[in-house]
Amino acid sequence: MRIVIAEDDPLLREGLALLLRAESLDVVATTDNPQDALAAIAEHEPDVAILDVRMPPTHTDEGVRAAVEARRRQPGLGVLVLSAYVEQTFATELLTGGVGGLGYLLKERVGRVEEFLRALWRVREGGTAIDPEVVAQFFTRSHHDTRLERLSPREREVLALMAEGLGNSTIAERLVVTDGAVHKHIRSIFAKLDLSPTDRVDRRVAAVLHYLENANRRV
């Protein structure tokens, strides 16, 4: 896996590079600003770009803007955005820009190495990795949404685990139920969220994005 890292904190930037190289991953470039990040992505054509949300010059949303632009220039690029805390507006802006190969994690997740690496590989393989804390907050903020109210407590649990990018078998293990039960819950979630089997999108991701968008409107 070829990776570009854009992070203005030098300790975290170099720490990430060392961690990934120790896992035999190819960190082809590191940078501390969005302009150089875009240049490095164009030059090296990596599989994944890891970007901080807040970078110079304004330390607001430069990382998200760079991520969206990088995906526009290089369709299929995996993008994993890191943030010091939940910034749901930015999560929604990033994730609604395309389905697949996208991740939004809190920086504290980096310290949980195996969990971080699993998320990175999911993004590389075209999956989606949304931090569990982001998922928890959009459920809290969207509790008045009528479609969310259609979901049973178990279906909400399943949807939260889907948002983390987990497959049916892993969800079944987490909830101590059968694969068949998980499949049944997911079918019910899609039906209650009015997601048609003919939709030309990943319904697993669309189910999560619907509520991220709804929560963003209510903020």
ROVO-726631 format. One record per residue: y, z, x of N, C-alpha, C, O in turn. Coordinates in steps of 0.001 Angstrom, whole numbers, always signed. Last residue first. Example, Ala and Ser with C-alpha at 12.3 -4.5 7.8 and 13.67 -1.06 7.14 Angstrom:
BEGIN
[kese [-2250 +7080 +12850] [-1060 +7140 +13670] [+30 +7870 +12900] [+1138 +8039 +13409]] [kese [-5690 +7800 +13190] [-4500 +7800 +12300] [-3300 +7800 +13200] [-3319 +8465 +14236]] 
END
This chain:
BEGIN
[kese [+20679 +13419 -27832] [+21346 +14270 -26844] [+22854 +14165 -27031] [+23612 +14804 -26300]] [kese [+19557 +11582 -29496] [+19912 +12864 -30103] [+20665 +13773 -29143] [+21231 +14783 -29563]] [kese [+18899 +9428 -27957] [+19930 +9241 -28973] [+20425 +10565 -29534] [+21563 +10669 -29991]] [kese [+16812 +10503 -26440] [+18058 +10161 -25779] [+19189 +9986 -26788] [+20326 +10360 -26502]] [kese [+14783 +10709 -28325] [+15355 +11941 -27784] [+16690 +11659 -27121] [+17611 +12470 -27216]] [kese [+14268 +7990 -28698] [+14754 +8799 -29809] [+15406 +10064 -29311] [+16462 +10459 -29806]] [kese [+13319 +7263 -26165] [+14518 +6630 -26702] [+15123 +7468 -27820] [+16341 +7640 -27887]] [kese [+11062 +8878 -26076] [+12093 +9031 -25053] [+13403 +8436 -25554] [+14468 +9032 -25389]] [kese [+9675 +7848 -28231] [+10234 +9181 -28347] [+11217 +9513 -27232] [+12110 +10340 -27420]] [kese [+9024 +5296 -27290] [+9677 +5457 -28589] [+10358 +6815 -28669] [+11496 +6916 -29127]] [kese [+7605 +5788 -24953] [+8974 +5286 -24874] [+9720 +5438 -26184] [+10926 +5685 -26186]] [kese [+5069 +6553 -25918] [+5914 +7516 -25212] [+7366 +7063 -25215] [+8264 +7869 -25456]] [kese [+4200 +4188 -27108] [+4185 +5435 -27879] [+5087 +6480 -27248] [+5789 +7208 -27950]] [kese [+4314 +2375 -25004] [+5266 +2239 -26106] [+5335 +3518 -26941] [+6405 +3888 -27424]] [kese [+2093 +3139 -23501] [+3433 +3363 -22971] [+4463 +3315 -24094] [+5384 +4131 -24127]] [kese [+95 +2402 -25283] [+103 +3758 -24734] [+1495 +4096 -24214] [+2013 +5188 -24449]] [kese [+536 -285 -25766] [+847 +670 -26839] [+855 +2106 -26333] [+1554 +2950 -26895]] [kese [+2058 -2579 -23915] [+1068 -1525 -23749] [+1387 -434 -24766] [+2395 +261 -24639]] [kese [+2849 -5402 -26023] [+3209 -4364 -25063] [+2040 -3400 -24945] [+1136 -3405 -25781]] [kese [+2834 -7104 -28228] [+2636 -7643 -26882] [+3148 -6648 -25829] [+3805 -7037 -24863]] [kese [+965 -6020 -31052] [+2168 -5898 -30235] [+1882 -6376 -28821] [+818 -6093 -28270]] [kese [-1342 -5974 -32502] [-881 -7298 -32080] [+391 -7232 -31241] [+861 -8263 -30761]] [kese [-1752 -3389 -33308] [-2636 -3920 -32251] [-2180 -5275 -31726] [-2577 -5687 -30636]] [kese [+1419 -1737 -33807] [+402 -2700 -34233] [-467 -3145 -33065] [+26 -3267 -31943]] [kese [+2508 +1340 -34405] [+2309 +428 -33286] [+1132 -485 -33606] [-14 -40 -33665]] [kese [+3328 +3499 -36025] [+3537 +2120 -36477] [+3458 +1120 -35326] [+4238 +169 -35268]] [kese [+2605 +5987 -35424] [+3839 +5526 -34788] [+4132 +4064 -35121] [+5059 +3465 -34575]] [kese [+195 +6187 -36716] [+1296 +7013 -37208] [+2639 +6622 -36603] [+3689 +6886 -37189]] [kese [-1350 +4419 -35145] [-1121 +4141 -36568] [+92 +4913 -37079] [+925 +4356 -37795]] [kese [-1362 +5687 -32663] [-798 +4340 -32785] [-457 +4032 -34238] [+590 +3456 -34530]] [kese [-2697 +8068 -33406] [-1323 +8106 -32881] [-663 +6748 -33053] [+467 +6661 -33534]] [kese [-5230 +7085 -34094] [-4406 +7725 -35113] [-2936 +7791 -34680] [-2037 +7591 -35497]] [kese [-6106 +6184 -31632] [-5978 +5232 -32735] [-5071 +5801 -33819] [-4246 +5087 -34390]] [kese [-6167 +8666 -30335] [-5229 +7638 -29887] [-5034 +6578 -30968] [-3912 +6124 -31194]] [kese [-8236 +10007 -31681] [-6877 +10543 -31720] [-5853 +9478 -31348] [-4793 +9390 -31968]] [kese [-10400 +8350 -30960] [-10024 +8496 -32367] [-8595 +9013 -32492] [-7826 +8517 -33315]] [kese [-10479 +8793 -28218] [-10238 +7434 -28728] [-9787 +7486 -30186] [-8891 +6745 -30590]] [kese [-11159 +11509 -28222] [-9871 +11077 -27668] [-9510 +9692 -28207] [-8370 +9452 -28604]] [kese [-13717 +11379 -29307] [-12673 +12116 -30017] [-11285 +11702 -29534] [-10355 +11562 -30328]] [kese [-15067 +9923 -27331] [-14919 +9365 -28670] [-13825 +10051 -29470] [-13093 +9403 -30218]] [kese [-15104 +11696 -25233] [-14309 +10477 -25109] [-14058 +9852 -26476] [-12979 +9321 -26745]] [kese [-14897 +15098 -26529] [-15613 +13888 -26136] [-14647 +12716 -25970] [-13531 +12732 -26490]] [kese [-13079 +17821 -24964] [-13584 +17105 -26135] [-14314 +15858 -25628] [-14340 +15600 -24425]] [kese [-11355 +19301 -23255] [-12737 +19712 -23519] [-13219 +19140 -24853] [-13693 +19859 -25733]] [kese [-8986 +18427 -22377] [-8986 +19045 -23705] [-10369 +19544 -24129] [-10538 +20124 -25202]] [kese [-9654 +17368 -19870] [-8588 +18364 -19982] [-8679 +19139 -21302] [-8474 +20352 -21335]] [kese [-11631 +15494 -20575] [-11971 +16641 -19718] [-10934 +17749 -19856] [-11283 +18926 -19948]] [kese [-10101 +13686 -22076] [-11233 +14383 -22703] [-11625 +15618 -21896] [-11917 +16669 -22467]] [kese [-8393 +12762 -20097] [-7844 +13510 -21232] [-8951 +14312 -21915] [-8757 +15470 -22284]] [kese [-10256 +11400 -18549] [-9570 +12565 -17976] [-8959 +13417 -19074] [-8995 +14646 -19006]] [kese [-10983 +9371 -20336] [-11997 +10299 -19836] [-11366 +11565 -19280] [-11867 +12668 -19502]] [kese [-8542 +7974 -20796] [-9232 +8666 -21878] [-10233 +9704 -21374] [-10319 +10799 -21929]] [kese [-6127 +8629 -18125] [-7043 +7814 -18903] [-7806 +8648 -19917] [-7732 +9877 -19905]] [kese [-2702 +9556 -17753] [-4124 +9880 -17674] [-4942 +8964 -18581] [-4498 +8578 -19663]] [kese [+35 +9388 -17710] [-716 +8278 -17136] [-2207 +8517 -17064] [-2919 +7770 -16392]] [kese [+1515 +11152 -19034] [+1335 +11433 -17606] [+526 +10338 -16921] [+351 +10355 -15703]] [kese [+1203 +10216 -21580] [+2478 +9979 -20911] [+2399 +10247 -19420] [+3128 +9642 -18633]] [kese [-1269 +11247 -22239] [-1130 +9800 -22069] [+136 +9490 -21282] [+143 +8609 -20423]] [kese [-512 +13887 -22571] [-1370 +13541 -21432] [-1372 +12035 -21181] [-1467 +11598 -20034]] [kese [+1021 +13619 -24907] [+1631 +14165 -23696] [+817 +13810 -22461] [+1380 +13471 -21420]] [kese [-925 +12684 -26700] [+192 +11813 -26336] [+875 +12305 -25061] [+1268 +11495 -24222]] [kese [-2569 +14966 -26893] [-3114 +13722 -26355] [-1990 +12799 -25897] [-2083 +12195 -24828]] [kese [-776 +16750 -28070] [-1360 +17049 -26760] [-1879 +15781 -26100] [-1663 +15548 -24911]] [kese [-353 +15452 -30484] [+773 +15639 -29556] [+264 +15951 -28157] [+817 +15466 -27170]] [kese [-2884 +15670 -31581] [-2384 +14345 -31247] [-1179 +14434 -30312] [-1007 +13580 -29443]] [kese [-2959 +18436 -32025] [-3880 +17842 -31048] [-3399 +16455 -30629] [-3492 +16097 -29455]] [kese [-959 +18699 -34037] [-809 +19354 -32727] [-1723 +18753 -31665] [-1304 +18578 -30521]] [kese [-455 +15383 -35484] [-1041 +16724 -35502] [-804 +17375 -34134] [-483 +16678 -33171]] [kese [+2416 +13501 -36385] [+1344 +13794 -35436] [+854 +15223 -35590] [+1638 +16149 -35799]] [kese [+4578 +13296 -38032] [+3298 +12819 -38553] [+2127 +13233 -37658] [+987 +13308 -38115]] [kese [+6740 +14018 -36589] [+6191 +15028 -37489] [+4867 +14588 -38106] [+4122 +15410 -38640]] [kese [+7374 +11649 -35392] [+6772 +12690 -34574] [+6119 +13744 -35455] [+5073 +14295 -35111]] [kese [+8569 +10385 -37546] [+7290 +9876 -37055] [+6602 +10895 -36151] [+5374 +10991 -36148]] [kese [+10910 +11868 -37904] [+9897 +11865 -38963] [+8547 +11365 -38456] [+7501 +11857 -38880]] [kese [+12289 +14131 -35623] [+11934 +12741 -35876] [+10773 +12680 -36860] [+9765 +13362 -36676]] [kese [+12731 +16678 -34874] [+13104 +16334 -36238] [+12770 +14883 -36576] [+12957 +14460 -37716]] [kese [+12014 +16941 -32220] [+11148 +17586 -33209] [+11533 +17275 -34643] [+10762 +17565 -35557]] [kese [+12979 +15937 -29865] [+12694 +14976 -30934] [+11982 +15610 -32120] [+11406 +14901 -32944]] [kese [+13220 +17900 -27992] [+14451 +17313 -28508] [+14216 +16396 -29693] [+15144 +16104 -30447]] [kese [+10517 +18472 -27441] [+11404 +19510 -27951] [+12622 +18905 -28626] [+13017 +19341 -29707]] [kese [+9603 +16019 -26414] [+8995 +16570 -27630] [+9920 +17594 -28264] [+10099 +17599 -29482]] [kese [+11176 +15821 -24173] [+11446 +14886 -25246] [+10758 +15324 -26526] [+11255 +15044 -27617]] [kese [+10183 +17999 -22657] [+11547 +18044 -23168] [+11791 +17026 -24272] [+12527 +17311 -25216]] [kese [+7571 +17198 -22027] [+7785 +18426 -22795] [+9177 +18449 -23418] [+9341 +18865 -24564]] [kese [+8115 +14913 -20470] [+7389 +14790 -21732] [+7644 +16002 -22622] [+7901 +15861 -23818]] [kese [+9313 +16146 -18296] [+10073 +15182 -19089] [+9433 +15029 -20458] [+10120 +15015 -21479]] [kese [+7152 +17613 -17378] [+8339 +18335 -17860] [+9233 +17417 -18676] [+9850 +17857 -19646]] [kese [+5315 +15671 -16484] [+5005 +16478 -17674] [+6220 +17218 -18234] [+6306 +17428 -19444]] [kese [+6732 +12547 -15540] [+6556 +13962 -15243] [+6283 +14757 -16519] [+6948 +14541 -17532]] [kese [+4841 +9642 -15907] [+6012 +10375 -16367] [+5762 +11857 -16153] [+4712 +12375 -16533]] [kese [+3702 +6763 -14777] [+3583 +8186 -14455] [+4884 +8883 -14837] [+5904 +8725 -14165]] [kese [+1807 +3905 -15588] [+3043 +4657 -15783] [+2788 +6129 -15501] [+1776 +6682 -15933]] [kese [+357 +1140 -13695] [+392 +2178 -14725] [+1757 +2855 -14806] [+2723 +2427 -14174]] [kese [+63 -606 -11616] [+671 -1105 -12844] [+708 -114 -13977] [+1050 -471 -15105]] [kese [-802 +465 -9298] [-1784 -312 -10055] [-1252 -788 -11405] [-2003 -1303 -12234]] [kese [+1378 +1969 -8461] [+970 +789 -7667] [+53 -127 -8461] [+115 -1349 -8323]] [kese [+1253 +4027 -10336] [+2383 +3097 -10353] [+2020 +1821 -9607] [+2320 +720 -10067]] [kese [-1104 +5241 -9472] [-1013 +4729 -10842] [+106 +3701 -10948] [-57 +2646 -11561]] [kese [-367 +6016 -6894] [-1372 +4961 -7053] [-1363 +4398 -8466] [-1589 +3202 -8651]] [kese [+1499 +8027 -7565] [+1913 +6872 -6766] [+924 +5716 -6933] [+1334 +4567 -7094]] [kese [-113 +9877 -8887] [+970 +9210 -9614] [+1409 +7949 -8885] [+1663 +6921 -9512]] [kese [-1737 +10664 -6764] [-2344 +10033 -7944] [-1289 +9266 -8739] [-1534 +8153 -9205]] [kese [+181 +11821 -5102] [-500 +10603 -4669] [-1178 +9891 -5834] [-1195 +8662 -5891]] [kese [+895 +14075 -6639] [+1892 +13061 -6298] [+1226 +11741 -5916] [+1654 +10673 -6354]] [kese [-1524 +15455 -6659] [-926 +15034 -7922] [+90 +13915 -7678] [+135 +12934 -8420]] [kese [-1851 +15993 -3945] [-2848 +15181 -4644] [-2286 +14626 -5949] [-2538 +13474 -6304]] [kese [+542 +17578 -3391] [+251 +16302 -2741] [-725 +15439 -3527] [-451 +14261 -3754]] [kese [+2975 +18968 -4524] [+1599 +18983 -5022] [+987 +17637 -4625] [+927 +16698 -5419]] [kese [+5435 +18235 -3587] [+4733 +19304 -2893] [+3301 +19469 -3352] [+2488 +20055 -2637]] [kese [+6279 +16430 -5479] [+5889 +15914 -4167] [+5081 +16951 -3402] [+4160 +16608 -2660]] [kese [+7187 +17862 -7615] [+5848 +17309 -7733] [+5342 +16784 -6388] [+4134 +16698 -6167]] [kese [+9798 +18394 -7136] [+8853 +19485 -6873] [+7411 +18994 -6935] [+6513 +19625 -6377]] [kese [+11089 +16162 -8082] [+10825 +16253 -6641] [+9832 +17361 -6313] [+9107 +17275 -5322]] [kese [+9641 +14733 -11025] [+10489 +15737 -10393] [+10100 +15866 -8922] [+8935 +15702 -8560]] [kese [+9297 +11209 -11654] [+8750 +12520 -11317] [+9834 +13450 -10802] [+10821 +13008 -10215]] [kese [+8479 +8351 -13128] [+9641 +9243 -13055] [+9095 +10654 -12853] [+8501 +11231 -13764]] [kese [+7381 +4973 -12651] [+7156 +6402 -12646] [+8459 +7165 -12538] [+9422 +6692 -11936]] [kese [+5748 +1871 -13380] [+6949 +2695 -13351] [+6595 +4178 -13372] [+5636 +4589 -14024]] [kese [+3879 -64 -14075] [+4334 +32 -12708] [+5585 +861 -12538] [+6398 +592 -11653]] [kese [+4947 -724 -17430] [+3965 -809 -16357] [+4582 -742 -14985] [+5662 -1282 -14744]] [kese [+7587 -2353 -18970] [+6376 -1585 -19190] [+5417 -1801 -18023] [+5112 -2941 -17672]] [kese [+11136 -1912 -18708] [+9911 -2681 -18527] [+8711 -1771 -18666] [+8816 -556 -18498]] [kese [+13267 -327 -19288] [+13545 -1587 -18618] [+12308 -2442 -18410] [+12420 -3589 -17978]] [kese [+12624 +2105 -20196] [+12779 +1073 -21217] [+13103 -280 -20600] [+13204 -1276 -21315]] [kese [+12623 +3592 -17844] [+11345 +3257 -18466] [+11462 +2195 -19537] [+10509 +1453 -19774]] [kese [+15395 +3901 -17175] [+14426 +3266 -16275] [+13224 +2744 -17042] [+12852 +1579 -16902]] [kese [+16486 +5157 -19396] [+17076 +3911 -18903] [+16093 +3160 -18017] [+15974 +1938 -18099]] [kese [+14898 +7492 -19526] [+14835 +6506 -20596] [+15353 +5156 -20122] [+14745 +4123 -20403]] [kese [+15699 +8790 -17196] [+14291 +8462 -17401] [+14148 +7370 -18451] [+13367 +6434 -18282]] [kese [+18394 +9171 -17699] [+18006 +8268 -16634] [+16544 +7863 -16775] [+16190 +6716 -16503]] [kese [+18236 +11021 -19789] [+18940 +9764 -19994] [+18501 +8740 -18962] [+18262 +7580 -19295]] [kese [+16962 +13217 -18623] [+16237 +12387 -19582] [+16912 +11052 -19843] [+16236 +10054 -20094]] [kese [+16403 +14595 -15968] [+17597 +13884 -16410] [+17106 +12818 -17372] [+16866 +11673 -16990]] [kese [+15080 +17446 -14613] [+14918 +16471 -15688] [+16273 +15899 -16082] [+17177 +16633 -16480]] [kese [+15766 +17484 -11037] [+15492 +18132 -12317] [+15477 +17070 -13402] [+15822 +15917 -13145]] [kese [+15710 +15802 -8879] [+15631 +17238 -8621] [+15344 +18014 -9904] [+14742 +19087 -9857]] [kese [+13605 +12896 -9031] [+14805 +13621 -9439] [+14613 +15108 -9189] [+13497 +15620 -9273]] [kese [+12445 +9653 -8165] [+12360 +11095 -8001] [+13681 +11748 -8386] [+14751 +11213 -8097]] [kese [+10672 +6833 -9308] [+11965 +7494 -9151] [+11757 +9003 -9097] [+10991 +9563 -9882]] [kese [+8866 +4199 -8314] [+8696 +5628 -8587] [+10015 +6319 -8276] [+10429 +6385 -7119]] [kese [+7841 +1015 -9134] [+9004 +1859 -8849] [+8703 +3293 -9264] [+8336 +3564 -10408]] [kese [+6306 -1989 -8154] [+6126 -632 -8640] [+7309 +227 -8225] [+7737 +169 -7072]] [kese [+7184 -5250 -9084] [+7368 -4175 -8114] [+7120 -2822 -8778] [+7666 -2544 -9845]] [kese [+7181 -7063 -11111] [+5890 -6524 -10697] [+5980 -5445 -9650] [+4985 -4787 -9346]] [kese [+9865 -9009 -9894] [+9013 -8603 -11022] [+7641 -8139 -10526] [+7038 -8749 -9644]] [kese [+12400 -8533 -8154] [+10992 -8655 -7754] [+10104 -8177 -8893] [+9632 -7040 -8861]] [kese [+14804 -8371 -9525] [+14677 -9322 -8421] [+13219 -9568 -8034] [+12851 -10674 -7637]] [kese [+14265 -6404 -11397] [+14755 -7703 -11856] [+14532 -8771 -10777] [+14134 -9900 -11063]] [kese [+13550 -4303 -9771] [+12527 -4867 -10667] [+12960 -6237 -11181] [+12129 -7125 -11378]] [kese [+16035 -3834 -8597] [+14900 -4229 -7759] [+13808 -4861 -8602] [+13203 -5851 -8191]] [kese [+17515 -2997 -10826] [+17867 -4243 -10150] [+16712 -4756 -9288] [+16441 -5956 -9250]] [kese [+16218 -567 -11399] [+16262 -1623 -12415] [+16563 -2971 -11766] [+15943 -3977 -12110]] [kese [+16721 +781 -8976] [+15353 +541 -9432] [+15302 -595 -10440] [+14450 -1479 -10350]] [kese [+19494 +949 -8935] [+18820 +185 -7888] [+17392 -154 -8307] [+16906 -1249 -8027]] [kese [+19844 +2621 -11113] [+20411 +1270 -11150] [+19735 +373 -10107] [+19446 -796 -10363]] [kese [+18578 +4901 -10123] [+18040 +4235 -11312] [+18554 +2802 -11386] [+17797 +1878 -11685]] [kese [+20245 +5509 -7935] [+18829 +5235 -7741] [+18204 +4506 -8915] [+17394 +3598 -8729]] [kese [+22772 +6035 -9071] [+22577 +4878 -8191] [+21107 +4499 -8020] [+20764 +3318 -7967]] [kese [+23808 +7941 -10795] [+22615 +7205 -11213] [+22309 +6000 -10328] [+21663 +5050 -10772]] [kese [+25305 +9866 -8765] [+25031 +9980 -10209] [+23721 +9252 -10541] [+22655 +9866 -10566]] [kese [+26575 +9730 -6266] [+25506 +10717 -6521] [+25301 +10954 -8016] [+25144 +12088 -8466]] [kese [+28368 +7852 -5429] [+28821 +8800 -6450] [+27806 +9897 -6739] [+28138 +10890 -7386]] [kese [+27274 +6068 -3502] [+28454 +6874 -3161] [+28814 +7961 -4180] [+29507 +8912 -3822]] [kese [+24353 +8108 -2644] [+25750 +7699 -2435] [+26013 +6350 -3114] [+25082 +5563 -3289]] [kese [+22135 +9054 -5403] [+22410 +8645 -4028] [+23876 +8276 -3889] [+24579 +8142 -4891]] [kese [+19823 +10255 -7550] [+21223 +10442 -7144] [+21387 +10115 -5665] [+20854 +10803 -4794]] [kese [+17071 +9532 -7690] [+17995 +9198 -8770] [+19431 +9195 -8264] [+20177 +8249 -8515]] [kese [+15380 +8014 -4938] [+16023 +9194 -5500] [+16966 +8745 -6613] [+17596 +7694 -6500]] [kese [+12505 +5918 -5014] [+13954 +6074 -4954] [+14398 +7390 -5569] [+13864 +7827 -6589]] [kese [+10069 +3965 -3670] [+10316 +5342 -4094] [+11810 +5602 -3919] [+12328 +5518 -2806]] [kese [+8448 +1010 -4500] [+9685 +1590 -3972] [+9837 +2991 -4546] [+9745 +3187 -5758]] [kese [+5453 -721 -3701] [+6126 +353 -4433] [+7414 +741 -3718] [+7465 +795 -2489]] [kese [+4887 -2951 -2193] [+4166 -2761 -3454] [+4874 -1750 -4344] [+4902 -1888 -5567]] [kese [+7728 -4768 -741] [+6702 -3711 -810] [+5960 -3730 -2141] [+6347 -4424 -3081]] [kese [+9300 -6844 +709] [+8501 -7075 -497] [+7378 -6044 -622] [+6202 -6408 -610]] [kese [+11033 -6738 +2877] [+9639 -6357 +3100] [+8714 -6632 +1909] [+7493 -6655 +2064]] [kese [+13555 -7722 +1938] [+13000 -8131 +3228] [+11494 -7914 +3313] [+10761 -8794 +3764]] [kese [+13980 -6502 -534] [+14009 -7962 -446] [+13338 -8445 +839] [+12636 -9457 +834]] [kese [+13877 -3842 +264] [+12889 -4339 -700] [+12818 -5861 -636] [+11733 -6441 -679]] [kese [+16095 -3714 +1924] [+14768 -3469 +2488] [+13674 -3992 +1566] [+12664 -4521 +2030]] [kese [+18150 -4182 +66] [+17962 -5106 +1183] [+16569 -4965 +1780] [+15926 -5963 +2107]] [kese [+17852 -1957 -1570] [+17647 -3288 -2137] [+17419 -4330 -1042] [+16604 -5240 -1196]] [kese [+18495 +21 +340] [+17191 +18 -317] [+16883 -1363 -881] [+15783 -1883 -694]] [kese [+21106 -485 +967] [+20100 -729 +2003] [+18699 -753 +1409] [+17819 -1456 +1905]] [kese [+22144 +292 -1554] [+22358 -1059 -1024] [+21313 -1408 +32] [+20712 -2482 -2]] [kese [+21449 +3028 -1932] [+20846 +1983 -2768] [+21019 +571 -2218] [+20136 -268 -2394]] [kese [+20545 +4979 +1016] [+21513 +4491 +27] [+20926 +3299 -731] [+20014 +2636 -238]] [kese [+18906 +5616 +3106] [+19567 +6729 +2421] [+20573 +6265 +1384] [+21379 +7066 +911]] [kese [+15516 +4507 +3866] [+16963 +4350 +3828] [+17577 +5480 +3017] [+16871 +6214 +2325]] [kese [+12682 +3083 +5466] [+13306 +4230 +4819] [+14818 +4047 +4896] [+15337 +3501 +5869]] [kese [+9878 +848 +5369] [+11302 +1102 +5591] [+11720 +2378 +4882] [+11182 +2717 +3828]] [kese [+7138 +874 +5126] [+7727 -232 +5885] [+9210 -29 +6151] [+9761 -655 +7056]] [kese [+4504 +2798 +5222] [+5920 +2960 +4888] [+6690 +1954 +5739] [+6870 +2162 +6938]] [kese [+1397 +2428 +4266] [+2327 +1721 +5141] [+3765 +1864 +4634] [+4188 +1142 +3731]] [kese [-943 +5121 +4403] [-133 +4198 +3630] [+969 +3646 +4528] [+1422 +4327 +5449]] [kese [-2514 +7139 +5468] [-2790 +5748 +5859] [-2088 +4730 +4973] [-2570 +3610 +4804]] [kese [-1563 +9591 +5007] [-2568 +9120 +4049] [-2924 +7655 +4292] [-3546 +7006 +3450]] [kese [+414 +9769 +6822] [-784 +10562 +7090] [-1925 +10181 +6156] [-3096 +10410 +6459]] [kese [+2311 +8274 +5512] [+1659 +7685 +6681] [+396 +8451 +7058] [-570 +7868 +7549]] [kese [+3056 +10148 +3572] [+2412 +8905 +3168] [+1704 +8226 +4335] [+621 +7665 +4166]] [kese [+4171 +12221 +5158] [+3077 +12480 +4221] [+2319 +11197 +3896] [+1090 +11166 +3939]] [kese [+6251 +10881 +6481] [+5147 +11471 +7238] [+3932 +11704 +6356] [+2802 +11422 +6753]] [kese [+7867 +10174 +4282] [+7318 +9143 +5154] [+6124 +9671 +5947] [+5106 +8990 +6072]] [kese [+8533 +12703 +3274] [+7773 +11763 +2453] [+7096 +10701 +3321] [+5926 +10370 +3131]] [kese [+10023 +13658 +5453] [+8815 +14355 +5028] [+7922 +13461 +4182] [+6702 +13457 +4347]] [kese [+12182 +11939 +5490] [+11234 +11887 +6606] [+9926 +12591 +6263] [+8855 +12185 +6715]] [kese [+13300 +12676 +2975] [+12982 +11289 +3296] [+11934 +11192 +4406] [+10942 +10473 +4287]] [kese [+13720 +15416 +3201] [+12771 +14924 +2207] [+12351 +13498 +2535] [+11180 +13146 +2391]] [kese [+15601 +15361 +5295] [+14359 +16126 +5418] [+13306 +15623 +4439] [+12147 +15429 +4803]] [kese [+17754 +13769 +4353] [+16940 +13330 +5500] [+15627 +14076 +5642] [+14631 +13489 +6066]] [kese [+18489 +12712 +1249] [+18182 +13965 +1938] [+17256 +13628 +3117] [+16105 +13245 +2908]] [kese [+18534 +10206 +105] [+19634 +10560 +1007] [+19457 +11920 +1686] [+20205 +12245 +2609]] [kese [+16079 +7754 -59] [+16357 +9180 -330] [+17435 +9646 +639] [+17283 +9506 +1853]] [kese [+13846 +5362 -496] [+15301 +5509 -504] [+15629 +6929 -977] [+15471 +7253 -2153]] [kese [+11139 +3697 +982] [+11659 +4982 +506] [+13181 +4975 +598] [+13744 +4627 +1636]] [kese [+8665 +1305 +362] [+10038 +1534 +809] [+10513 +2839 +185] [+10313 +3066 -1008]] [kese [+5294 +525 +1217] [+6238 +1380 +496] [+7607 +1365 +1171] [+7703 +1405 +2397]] [kese [+2171 -934 +638] [+3418 -1024 +1380] [+4522 -354 +564] [+4674 -624 -627]] [kese [-1185 +0 +843] [+0 +0 +0] [+1249 +0 +888] [+1374 +834 +1785]] 
END
